Amino acid sequence: MAVTSATSAASFRMTGGRRAALFFGVPVCLALVAGLAFSLVADFGQGRYPVSYTVPASTRALTLNVTGQLTIKPTTAAQATLTGSATYSLARSKVTESTTSAGTTIGYHCPLPFGNCGLDATVTVPATVTTLTASSGAGDATVTGTTGPVKLSTGDGNLSVSHASGPLTLNTSSGGIQVSAVTSSALSASSGDGSIQAAGVRSTTITANTDSGAISGTGIVADTITASSGDGDIQITFTSVPRDLRVNTDSGNITLVLPPGAAQYDVAANTDSGTVTDTVPRNSSSPNTINASSGSGNISISQQ
């Protein structure tokens, strides 16, 4: 028995490795347990309440900083309104508002960094609001029928804009962007990892950029268009002759379909390892310029 006890004690001797495992492992385990406990408590401590707010009639510039699903549409009323449903965990969240001579800012504050906290809101905007800036945190955002300048951003959500007629600036970190039936003096769309899709867009200038998604457009009318993608394909079909067209992708394919007619183009197309197919009327003195480049994809430029 004595031999057995000695052997057992020796086998559980505190080595340097075991001390290090205890030193680092115990706090990590306690942190994980505490985090799980907070998460469970937050789930059980969820609350919800309705939100309704009327923006001062004098507001010409409106800024929205919320976390959740956001829908923006026009109204014939004299004042903008925000209605929706707010959720929070443990500590009640709140809607904040600040009005100065520069405009009105509406925000949403979540006091705790865990749990489900967000504001799903619908905002109606009259024509008297001439500038709209909106961020939906990580939620999706939809804009329909606005007439003034709109700056719209989200973290991981998708952006959708239709039947708008003002300048548009759209940005999402990893979501997709869809634009349809838009008439604008300037359209700028940027996505980190998502795709950008446009249909029936008329704009003086269009800028589209995505790190790894695809860019596609149909029924496009634009004097100047710049489109770039890291790894995605670019495919654009035009309804009118573009004056200055610049497209670039690191490894995707490029397909440009121009309208029928006698218009001539000054074309510069290059791909490092793909093929170039160009069947449009060419004239190096033409004011209609096309610059297309791809790292390893194919390039096709044709007419309908």
C-alpha positions as CSV (number, residue, x, y, z in Angstrom):
1,M,0.0,0.0,0.0
2,A,2.8,2.4,0.8
3,V,4.4,1.8,-2.6
4,T,1.1,2.5,-4.3
5,S,0.6,5.8,-2.4
6,A,4.0,7.0,-3.3
7,T,3.6,6.1,-6.9
8,S,0.2,7.8,-7.0
9,A,1.6,11.0,-5.4
10,A,4.5,11.1,-7.8
11,S,2.3,10.7,-10.8
12,F,0.3,13.8,-9.9
13,R,3.4,15.9,-9.1
14,M,2.9,19.6,-10.1
15,T,5.2,20.1,-13.0
16,G,5.8,23.4,-14.7
17,G,3.4,22.5,-17.6
18,R,0.6,21.6,-15.2
19,R,1.1,24.9,-13.3
20,A,0.9,26.8,-16.5
21,A,-2.2,24.9,-17.6
22,L,-3.9,25.8,-14.2
23,F,-2.7,29.4,-14.4
24,F,-4.1,30.0,-17.8
25,G,-6.8,27.4,-18.1
26,V,-8.8,28.2,-14.9
27,P,-9.4,31.9,-15.8
28,V,-10.4,30.9,-19.3
29,C,-12.8,28.3,-18.1
30,L,-14.3,30.7,-15.5
31,A,-14.7,33.4,-18.3
32,L,-16.4,31.0,-20.6
33,V,-18.8,29.9,-17.8
34,A,-19.5,33.5,-16.9
35,G,-20.1,34.4,-20.5
36,L,-22.5,31.5,-20.9
37,A,-24.3,32.5,-17.8
38,F,-24.6,36.1,-18.9
39,S,-25.9,35.0,-22.3
40,L,-28.6,32.8,-20.6
41,V,-29.6,35.5,-18.3
42,A,-29.8,38.0,-21.2
43,D,-32.0,35.6,-23.2
44,F,-34.4,35.3,-20.2
45,G,-34.3,39.1,-19.6
46,Q,-35.4,40.3,-23.0
47,G,-37.9,43.0,-23.3
48,R,-39.7,44.9,-26.1
49,Y,-41.6,48.1,-26.4
50,P,-43.1,50.2,-29.3
51,V,-41.4,53.3,-30.5
52,S,-43.1,56.3,-32.1
53,Y,-41.4,59.7,-32.8
54,T,-42.3,62.7,-34.9
55,V,-39.4,64.8,-36.3
56,P,-39.6,68.6,-35.9
57,A,-41.2,70.2,-39.0
58,S,-38.1,72.5,-39.3
59,T,-35.8,69.6,-40.0
60,R,-34.1,69.7,-43.4
61,A,-31.2,67.2,-42.6
62,L,-32.1,64.0,-40.9
63,T,-29.6,61.5,-39.5
64,L,-30.6,58.0,-38.3
65,N,-28.2,55.8,-36.3
66,V,-30.1,52.6,-35.4
67,T,-29.3,48.9,-34.9
68,G,-31.8,46.7,-36.8
69,Q,-34.0,46.5,-39.8
70,L,-34.6,49.9,-41.4
71,T,-37.3,50.9,-43.9
72,I,-37.4,54.4,-45.4
73,K,-40.2,55.7,-47.6
74,P,-41.7,59.1,-48.6
75,T,-44.7,60.7,-47.2
76,T,-47.0,63.7,-48.1
77,A,-47.2,64.7,-44.5
78,A,-45.3,67.8,-43.3
79,Q,-43.1,66.0,-40.8
80,A,-40.9,62.9,-40.8
81,T,-41.9,60.1,-38.5
82,L,-40.2,57.0,-37.0
83,T,-42.2,54.1,-35.8
84,G,-41.1,50.6,-34.9
85,S,-40.3,48.0,-32.2
86,A,-37.3,48.2,-29.8
87,T,-35.8,45.1,-28.1
88,Y,-33.3,44.9,-25.3
89,S,-31.8,42.5,-22.8
90,L,-31.7,43.1,-19.0
91,A,-31.2,46.9,-19.2
92,R,-33.8,48.9,-21.1
93,S,-32.5,50.6,-24.2
94,K,-33.6,54.0,-25.3
95,V,-34.1,56.1,-28.4
96,T,-32.1,59.3,-28.4
97,E,-32.9,62.5,-30.3
98,S,-31.0,65.7,-30.9
99,T,-32.2,68.7,-32.9
100,T,-30.0,71.7,-33.8
101,S,-29.8,74.2,-36.5
102,A,-27.9,71.7,-38.6
103,G,-30.7,69.1,-38.4
104,T,-32.1,66.2,-36.4
105,T,-30.2,63.1,-35.3
106,I,-32.1,60.0,-34.0
107,G,-30.1,57.2,-32.4
108,Y,-30.6,54.0,-30.5
109,H,-28.6,53.2,-27.4
110,C,-28.0,49.7,-26.1
111,P,-26.6,49.9,-22.5
112,L,-25.2,46.4,-22.4
113,P,-22.8,44.8,-24.9
114,F,-24.5,41.4,-25.0
115,G,-28.0,40.0,-25.6
116,N,-30.5,40.9,-28.3
117,C,-30.8,44.7,-28.6
118,G,-32.0,46.5,-31.7
119,L,-34.6,48.8,-33.2
120,D,-36.6,47.7,-36.3
121,A,-38.0,50.9,-37.6
122,T,-40.0,52.4,-40.5
123,V,-39.2,56.1,-41.3
124,T,-41.4,58.3,-43.5
125,V,-39.6,61.3,-45.0
126,P,-41.3,64.3,-46.6
127,A,-39.9,66.3,-49.5
128,T,-38.9,69.0,-47.1
129,V,-36.1,66.8,-45.7
130,T,-33.5,67.5,-48.3
131,T,-30.6,65.3,-46.9
132,L,-30.9,61.9,-45.3
133,T,-28.1,59.9,-43.7
134,A,-29.0,56.5,-42.3
135,S,-27.1,53.6,-40.7
136,S,-28.7,50.4,-39.7
137,G,-25.9,48.9,-37.7
138,A,-25.8,45.3,-38.9
139,G,-29.4,45.1,-40.2
140,D,-30.9,45.3,-43.6
141,A,-32.0,48.7,-45.0
142,T,-34.6,49.4,-47.7
143,V,-35.2,52.8,-49.3
144,T,-38.2,53.4,-51.7
145,G,-39.3,56.5,-53.5
146,T,-37.1,59.2,-51.9
147,T,-36.3,62.4,-53.8
148,G,-33.4,64.0,-52.0
149,P,-29.8,62.9,-51.4
150,V,-29.5,59.7,-49.4
151,K,-26.4,58.2,-47.7
152,L,-27.1,54.7,-46.5
153,S,-24.8,52.3,-44.7
154,T,-24.8,49.0,-42.8
155,G,-22.3,46.6,-41.3
156,D,-23.3,43.1,-42.3
157,G,-26.8,43.8,-43.8
158,N,-28.1,44.2,-47.3
159,L,-29.1,47.5,-48.9
160,S,-32.0,47.9,-51.3
161,V,-33.0,51.1,-53.1
162,S,-35.7,51.5,-55.7
163,H,-37.7,54.3,-57.4
164,A,-35.4,57.0,-55.9
165,S,-34.5,60.2,-57.7
166,G,-31.7,61.8,-55.6
167,P,-28.0,61.3,-55.3
168,L,-27.2,58.0,-53.6
169,T,-24.2,56.9,-51.5
170,L,-24.5,53.2,-50.5
171,N,-22.0,51.3,-48.3
172,T,-22.1,47.9,-46.6
173,S,-19.2,45.9,-45.1
174,S,-20.2,42.5,-46.2
175,G,-23.8,42.6,-47.5
176,G,-25.2,42.9,-51.0
177,I,-26.5,46.0,-52.7
178,Q,-29.5,46.2,-55.0
179,V,-30.6,49.3,-57.0
180,S,-33.5,49.4,-59.3
181,A,-35.6,52.0,-61.2
182,V,-33.4,54.9,-60.0
183,T,-32.8,58.3,-61.6
184,S,-29.9,60.1,-60.0
185,S,-27.2,62.6,-60.7
186,A,-24.7,60.4,-58.9
187,L,-24.7,56.9,-57.6
188,S,-22.0,55.4,-55.5
189,A,-22.2,51.8,-54.2
190,S,-19.5,50.0,-52.2
191,S,-19.5,46.5,-50.6
192,G,-16.8,44.6,-48.8
193,D,-17.7,41.0,-49.7
194,G,-21.2,41.3,-51.2
195,S,-22.5,41.7,-54.8
196,I,-23.8,44.8,-56.4
197,Q,-26.8,44.6,-58.7
198,A,-28.4,47.4,-60.7
199,A,-31.4,47.4,-63.0
200,G,-33.0,50.3,-64.9
201,V,-30.6,52.9,-63.4
202,R,-30.2,56.4,-65.0
203,S,-27.4,58.4,-63.6
204,T,-24.8,60.9,-64.7
205,T,-22.1,59.1,-62.9
206,I,-22.0,55.6,-61.4
207,T,-19.3,54.2,-59.1
208,A,-19.4,50.6,-58.0
209,N,-16.8,48.8,-55.9
210,T,-16.7,45.4,-54.2
211,D,-13.7,43.6,-52.7
212,S,-14.8,40.1,-53.7
213,G,-18.4,40.1,-55.0
214,A,-19.8,40.4,-58.5
215,I,-21.1,43.5,-60.2
216,S,-24.0,43.3,-62.6
217,G,-26.2,45.9,-64.3
218,T,-29.0,45.9,-66.9
219,G,-30.7,48.8,-68.6
220,I,-27.9,51.2,-67.5
221,V,-27.9,54.8,-68.7
222,A,-24.8,56.7,-67.5
223,D,-22.2,59.1,-69.0
224,T,-19.4,58.0,-66.6
225,I,-19.2,54.7,-65.0
226,T,-16.4,53.1,-62.9
227,A,-16.7,49.5,-61.6
228,S,-14.1,47.4,-59.9
229,S,-14.1,44.1,-58.1
230,G,-11.4,42.1,-56.4
231,D,-12.4,38.5,-57.4
232,G,-15.9,38.9,-58.9
233,D,-17.3,39.1,-62.4
234,I,-18.5,42.3,-63.9
235,Q,-21.4,42.3,-66.4
236,I,-23.1,45.4,-67.6
237,T,-25.7,46.0,-70.3
238,F,-26.2,49.6,-71.5
239,T,-29.3,51.3,-72.9
240,S,-27.4,54.4,-74.0
241,V,-23.8,55.0,-75.1
242,P,-21.4,55.6,-72.2
243,R,-18.9,58.4,-72.6
244,D,-16.3,57.2,-70.1
245,L,-16.4,53.5,-69.0
246,R,-13.7,52.1,-66.7
247,V,-14.0,48.5,-65.4
248,N,-11.4,46.4,-63.5
249,T,-11.4,43.0,-61.8
250,D,-8.4,41.2,-60.4
251,S,-9.5,37.7,-61.4
252,G,-13.1,37.8,-62.7
253,N,-14.6,38.0,-66.2
254,I,-15.8,41.2,-67.8
255,T,-18.8,41.4,-70.1
256,L,-19.9,44.7,-71.6
257,V,-22.9,44.9,-73.9
258,L,-23.4,48.3,-75.6
259,P,-26.5,49.5,-77.4
260,P,-26.9,49.0,-81.1
261,G,-26.1,51.8,-83.5
262,A,-23.2,53.5,-85.3
263,A,-21.5,54.9,-82.2
264,Q,-17.7,54.2,-82.2
265,Y,-15.5,53.6,-79.2
266,D,-11.9,54.1,-78.2
267,V,-11.2,50.8,-76.5
268,A,-8.3,49.6,-74.3
269,A,-8.8,46.1,-73.1
270,N,-6.2,43.9,-71.3
271,T,-6.1,40.7,-69.4
272,D,-3.0,38.9,-68.1
273,S,-4.1,35.4,-68.8
274,G,-7.6,35.4,-70.3
275,T,-8.9,36.2,-73.7
276,V,-10.3,39.5,-75.2
277,T,-13.2,39.5,-77.6
278,D,-14.1,43.0,-79.0
279,T,-16.6,43.4,-81.7
280,V,-17.7,47.1,-81.3
281,P,-16.9,49.8,-83.9
282,R,-13.6,51.3,-83.0
283,N,-12.1,54.7,-83.4
284,S,-9.1,55.9,-81.4
285,S,-10.3,59.5,-81.8
286,S,-13.8,58.7,-80.5
287,P,-14.9,60.6,-77.3
288,N,-16.6,57.3,-76.1
289,T,-13.8,55.6,-74.2
290,I,-13.7,52.1,-72.7
291,N,-11.0,50.9,-70.4
292,A,-11.3,47.3,-69.3
293,S,-8.7,45.2,-67.4
294,S,-8.7,41.8,-65.7
295,G,-6.0,39.9,-63.9
296,S,-6.9,36.4,-65.1
297,G,-10.4,36.6,-66.5
298,N,-11.9,36.9,-70.0
299,I,-13.1,40.2,-71.5
300,S,-16.0,40.5,-73.9
301,I,-17.1,43.8,-75.4
302,S,-20.0,43.7,-77.9
303,Q,-23.2,45.4,-79.1
304,Q,-26.8,44.2,-78.7
